Amino acid sequence: MEAAKLYYQLDYSQNQIADALGVSRPTVSRLLQQAKAEGVVTIEIKDPTEDVEVLRCMLRERFQLKNVVVAFTPTYDDSVVKRYIGQAAAAYIMELVKDGDTIGASWGSTMYQVALHMKTKSLNNSFVVQLNGGVSDADILISPSEIVHLFGKAFNVTPYFMYLPAIVDHILVKQAMLTDRHIRRVMDMGQSANVAVFTAGSPTPDSVLINSNYMRSEELETIKTRAVGDICSRYYDADGEICLPSLNERTVGIELADLRTKEHAILVAGGASKVNAIYGALRGKYGNTLVTDQITAKALLKKSDL
């Protein structure tokens, strides 16, 4: 008992225990083996990957998803979560894509982590296309063009960019832009892409989209009170329903309903601030594959039990 306490509770080395008890080191080793054999000491190994596998299966069944990837993150710090789920998403996408695929990508700091961790896999007869308009003052960590460029580089394919604002002032402006054949081509490519990779944003005060000055004051109020998140700059409520049809009409990029038709609609999101946004997106059936972390996964399962 003394040898076991010194070794397992006080982190003594076997040599230190031998000195303390006045016995040889081989004797200490035998005492520790005896302690385990007699059940005095039991050792439990908690493998985080086992927990992740259980969560993956539960999420897939609960939300009727095609696939789920749960990354194990050592802390719940936002930047750490984004890095780990970005790595997991990049690895999953690399395994998934094949020749002939058209891959659509949205933008944001989570998407940048996905793009940053892409390896290389040359595809034939494939394209990468930007799914929605961006913001004018975006830094490199969320830049749509940088993200689409990195995707294209990873697959050695031509990237197609959408050099347009995420939201315009009037629907007539949007309609006029869509008459341009080059813009229309990129929009059509995004609509017909069989693989879509996107994240979910939350309407927090530090949101790039919220601070972009694209929205009117009354729209911001509605977003703050009703919206739980946005995908491709389109805001939805807790049930996954578009919460501002008039704003949605002025939004440039893929329609959320089109994501439901994708062969692979891969939602990459995690973190405490994103739980409601992810839950609403899953309720709206906008993603058939989810890449998240183990803490967010537990929160989603708990929320679905309420």
C-alpha positions as CSV (number, residue, x, y, z in Angstrom):
1,M,0.0,0.0,0.0
2,E,2.8,2.4,0.9
3,A,4.6,1.7,-2.4
4,A,1.4,2.2,-4.4
5,K,0.6,5.5,-2.7
6,L,4.1,6.9,-3.2
7,Y,4.2,5.9,-6.8
8,Y,0.7,6.7,-8.0
9,Q,-0.3,9.6,-5.7
10,L,2.9,11.3,-5.0
11,D,4.8,10.6,-8.2
12,Y,7.8,9.1,-6.5
13,S,10.2,7.2,-8.8
14,Q,10.8,3.5,-8.1
15,N,14.3,4.3,-6.9
16,Q,13.0,6.9,-4.5
17,I,10.5,4.4,-3.1
18,A,13.2,1.8,-2.7
19,D,15.2,4.3,-0.6
20,A,12.2,5.3,1.4
21,L,11.1,1.8,2.2
22,G,14.6,0.3,2.5
23,V,14.1,-2.3,-0.2
24,S,15.6,-3.0,-3.6
25,R,14.2,-1.5,-6.8
26,P,13.1,-4.9,-8.2
27,T,11.1,-5.4,-4.9
28,V,9.3,-2.1,-5.5
29,S,8.4,-3.2,-9.0
30,R,7.0,-6.5,-7.7
31,L,5.0,-4.6,-5.0
32,L,3.5,-2.3,-7.6
33,Q,2.6,-5.3,-9.8
34,Q,1.0,-7.0,-6.8
35,A,-1.0,-3.8,-6.0
36,K,-2.5,-3.9,-9.6
37,A,-3.1,-7.7,-9.5
38,E,-5.0,-7.5,-6.2
39,G,-7.1,-4.6,-7.3
40,V,-5.5,-2.2,-4.8
41,V,-4.7,0.0,-7.8
42,T,-6.9,0.3,-10.8
43,I,-5.9,2.2,-13.9
44,E,-8.5,3.8,-16.3
45,I,-7.4,5.2,-19.6
46,K,-9.8,7.8,-21.1
47,D,-9.1,7.8,-24.8
48,P,-10.6,11.1,-26.2
49,T,-10.9,9.4,-29.6
50,E,-13.4,6.9,-28.2
51,D,-15.5,9.7,-26.9
52,V,-15.3,11.4,-30.3
53,E,-16.5,8.3,-32.1
54,V,-19.5,8.0,-29.8
55,L,-20.4,11.7,-30.4
56,R,-19.9,11.3,-34.1
57,C,-22.4,8.4,-34.3
58,M,-24.9,10.2,-32.0
59,L,-24.8,13.4,-34.1
60,R,-25.2,11.6,-37.3
61,E,-28.3,9.7,-36.1
62,R,-29.8,12.7,-34.2
63,F,-29.6,15.1,-37.1
64,Q,-29.9,12.6,-39.9
65,L,-26.5,13.5,-41.5
66,K,-24.6,11.8,-44.2
67,N,-21.4,12.1,-42.2
68,V,-19.9,13.7,-39.1
69,V,-16.3,14.5,-38.3
70,V,-15.6,15.4,-34.6
71,A,-12.2,16.8,-34.0
72,F,-10.7,16.6,-30.5
73,T,-9.6,20.1,-29.3
74,P,-7.5,20.4,-26.1
75,T,-9.0,23.7,-25.1
76,Y,-12.2,25.6,-26.0
77,D,-10.3,28.8,-27.0
78,D,-11.9,30.1,-30.2
79,S,-8.7,30.2,-32.3
80,V,-7.7,26.8,-31.1
81,V,-11.1,25.3,-32.0
82,K,-11.0,26.8,-35.5
83,R,-7.5,25.4,-36.1
84,Y,-8.4,21.9,-35.0
85,I,-11.7,21.7,-36.9
86,G,-10.0,23.3,-39.9
87,Q,-7.4,20.6,-39.9
88,A,-10.0,17.9,-39.6
89,A,-12.1,19.4,-42.4
90,A,-9.2,19.7,-44.7
91,A,-8.2,16.1,-44.2
92,Y,-11.8,15.0,-44.8
93,I,-12.2,17.0,-48.0
94,M,-8.9,15.7,-49.3
95,E,-10.2,12.1,-49.0
96,L,-13.6,13.0,-50.4
97,V,-13.0,15.0,-53.6
98,K,-12.4,13.3,-56.9
99,D,-11.9,14.2,-60.6
100,G,-14.8,16.0,-62.1
101,D,-15.9,17.6,-58.8
102,T,-16.8,21.3,-58.7
103,I,-16.0,22.6,-55.2
104,G,-17.7,25.7,-53.8
105,A,-16.3,27.5,-50.8
106,S,-17.5,30.3,-48.6
107,W,-15.3,32.6,-46.6
108,G,-14.5,33.4,-43.0
109,S,-11.8,32.7,-40.4
110,T,-12.9,29.1,-40.0
111,M,-12.8,28.6,-43.7
112,Y,-9.3,30.2,-43.8
113,Q,-8.1,27.5,-41.4
114,V,-9.6,24.8,-43.7
115,A,-7.8,26.3,-46.7
116,L,-4.6,26.8,-44.8
117,H,-4.4,23.1,-43.8
118,M,-5.1,21.7,-47.3
119,K,-2.5,19.3,-48.6
120,T,-2.1,18.8,-52.4
121,K,-4.2,16.5,-54.5
122,S,-4.4,17.3,-58.3
123,L,-7.8,16.9,-59.8
124,N,-8.8,16.7,-63.4
125,N,-11.8,18.4,-65.0
126,S,-12.5,20.1,-61.7
127,F,-13.0,23.7,-60.5
128,V,-13.1,25.7,-57.3
129,V,-15.7,28.5,-57.1
130,Q,-16.5,31.2,-54.5
131,L,-20.0,30.7,-53.2
132,N,-20.9,34.2,-52.0
133,G,-19.9,37.9,-52.1
134,G,-17.4,39.3,-49.6
135,V,-16.7,42.4,-47.6
136,S,-14.6,45.2,-48.9
137,D,-12.2,45.5,-45.9
138,A,-11.6,41.8,-45.3
139,D,-8.2,40.9,-44.0
140,I,-6.3,37.8,-45.2
141,L,-7.8,35.6,-42.4
142,I,-11.3,35.8,-43.9
143,S,-10.6,37.0,-47.4
144,P,-12.8,35.1,-49.9
145,S,-10.2,35.5,-52.7
146,E,-7.4,34.2,-50.5
147,I,-9.5,31.2,-49.4
148,V,-10.6,30.2,-52.9
149,H,-7.1,30.7,-54.2
150,L,-5.7,28.3,-51.5
151,F,-8.4,25.7,-52.4
152,G,-7.5,26.0,-56.1
153,K,-3.8,25.7,-55.4
154,A,-4.4,22.6,-53.3
155,F,-6.3,20.8,-56.1
156,N,-4.2,22.4,-58.9
157,V,-7.4,23.7,-60.5
158,T,-8.7,27.0,-61.8
159,P,-10.3,29.1,-59.1
160,Y,-13.3,31.3,-60.0
161,F,-13.8,34.4,-57.8
162,M,-16.9,36.5,-57.1
163,Y,-15.6,40.1,-56.8
164,L,-18.9,41.4,-55.4
165,P,-20.2,42.6,-52.1
166,A,-22.0,40.2,-49.9
167,I,-25.0,42.4,-49.7
168,V,-26.1,45.3,-52.0
169,D,-28.3,48.3,-51.2
170,H,-31.1,47.5,-53.7
171,I,-32.4,44.4,-55.4
172,L,-32.2,46.2,-58.7
173,V,-28.4,46.5,-58.3
174,K,-28.2,42.8,-57.7
175,Q,-30.4,42.0,-60.7
176,A,-28.3,44.3,-62.9
177,M,-25.1,42.6,-61.8
178,L,-26.5,39.2,-62.6
179,T,-27.1,40.2,-66.2
180,D,-23.3,40.2,-66.7
181,R,-22.4,36.9,-68.3
182,H,-19.1,36.5,-66.3
183,I,-20.8,37.1,-63.0
184,R,-23.7,34.8,-64.0
185,R,-21.3,32.1,-64.9
186,V,-19.7,32.1,-61.5
187,M,-23.1,32.1,-59.8
188,D,-24.2,29.2,-61.9
189,M,-21.0,27.3,-61.1
190,G,-21.7,27.7,-57.4
191,Q,-25.3,26.6,-57.8
192,S,-24.2,23.4,-59.7
193,A,-21.2,22.6,-57.6
194,N,-21.6,19.1,-56.2
195,V,-19.3,19.8,-53.1
196,A,-20.0,22.9,-51.0
197,V,-17.8,23.8,-48.0
198,F,-19.0,26.6,-45.7
199,T,-19.2,27.8,-42.2
200,A,-21.9,29.3,-40.0
201,G,-21.4,32.8,-38.6
202,S,-23.0,34.1,-35.4
203,P,-24.6,37.6,-35.1
204,T,-22.2,38.7,-32.4
205,P,-21.0,42.4,-32.0
206,D,-17.6,41.4,-33.5
207,S,-19.1,39.8,-36.6
208,V,-17.4,41.1,-39.8
209,L,-20.7,41.0,-41.6
210,I,-22.5,42.9,-38.8
211,N,-19.9,45.6,-38.9
212,S,-19.7,45.8,-42.7
213,N,-22.4,48.6,-42.9
214,Y,-24.3,46.6,-45.5
215,M,-27.4,46.5,-43.4
216,R,-29.9,49.1,-42.4
217,S,-30.5,49.8,-38.7
218,E,-33.9,48.1,-38.6
219,E,-32.4,45.0,-40.3
220,L,-29.7,44.9,-37.6
221,E,-32.3,45.0,-34.9
222,T,-34.2,42.1,-36.5
223,I,-30.9,40.2,-36.8
224,K,-30.1,40.8,-33.1
225,T,-33.5,39.6,-31.9
226,R,-34.3,36.8,-34.3
227,A,-31.2,35.5,-36.2
228,V,-29.1,32.7,-34.7
229,G,-26.6,32.6,-37.5
230,D,-25.7,33.1,-41.2
231,I,-24.5,30.9,-43.9
232,C,-23.1,32.6,-47.0
233,S,-24.3,35.9,-45.6
234,R,-27.9,34.8,-45.4
235,Y,-29.4,35.0,-41.9
236,Y,-31.7,32.4,-40.4
237,D,-33.6,31.8,-37.2
238,A,-33.5,28.9,-34.7
239,D,-35.7,26.8,-37.0
240,G,-33.4,27.4,-39.9
241,E,-35.9,29.7,-41.7
242,I,-34.7,32.9,-43.5
243,C,-35.5,35.6,-41.0
244,L,-35.2,38.7,-43.3
245,P,-36.6,38.0,-46.8
246,S,-36.0,41.5,-47.9
247,L,-32.3,41.4,-46.9
248,N,-32.0,37.9,-48.4
249,E,-33.2,39.3,-51.7
250,R,-30.2,41.8,-51.7
251,T,-27.7,39.1,-50.7
252,V,-25.3,38.0,-53.4
253,G,-24.4,34.3,-53.7
254,I,-25.8,30.9,-53.4
255,E,-29.3,30.4,-52.0
256,L,-29.5,28.4,-48.8
257,A,-32.1,26.1,-50.3
258,D,-29.5,25.2,-53.0
259,L,-27.2,23.8,-50.3
260,R,-29.9,21.1,-49.5
261,T,-29.4,19.7,-53.1
262,K,-25.7,19.2,-52.9
263,E,-24.1,15.8,-53.0
264,H,-21.8,17.0,-50.2
265,A,-22.8,20.1,-48.2
266,I,-20.0,20.3,-45.6
267,L,-20.7,22.6,-42.6
268,V,-17.5,23.4,-40.7
269,A,-18.1,25.2,-37.4
270,G,-17.4,25.0,-33.7
271,G,-17.0,27.0,-30.5
272,A,-19.3,28.2,-27.8
273,S,-20.6,31.2,-29.8
274,K,-21.5,29.0,-32.8
275,V,-23.7,26.4,-31.0
276,N,-27.0,28.1,-31.8
277,A,-25.9,28.9,-35.4
278,I,-24.9,25.3,-36.0
279,Y,-28.1,24.0,-34.5
280,G,-30.3,26.3,-36.6
281,A,-28.3,25.3,-39.7
282,L,-28.9,21.6,-39.0
283,R,-32.6,22.2,-38.3
284,G,-32.7,23.9,-41.7
285,K,-31.0,20.9,-43.3
286,Y,-28.4,23.1,-45.0
287,G,-25.5,20.7,-44.3
288,N,-25.5,16.9,-44.8
289,T,-22.0,16.7,-43.3
290,L,-20.8,18.4,-40.1
291,V,-17.3,19.0,-39.0
292,T,-17.1,20.3,-35.4
293,D,-15.3,19.7,-32.1
294,Q,-16.1,17.4,-29.2
295,I,-17.3,20.2,-26.8
296,T,-19.6,21.7,-29.4
297,A,-20.9,18.2,-30.3
298,K,-21.9,17.6,-26.7
299,A,-23.7,21.0,-26.6
300,L,-25.6,20.3,-29.8
301,L,-26.8,16.9,-28.4
302,K,-27.8,18.5,-25.2
303,K,-29.7,21.3,-27.0
304,S,-31.5,18.7,-29.1
305,D,-32.7,17.0,-26.0
306,L,-34.5,20.1,-24.7
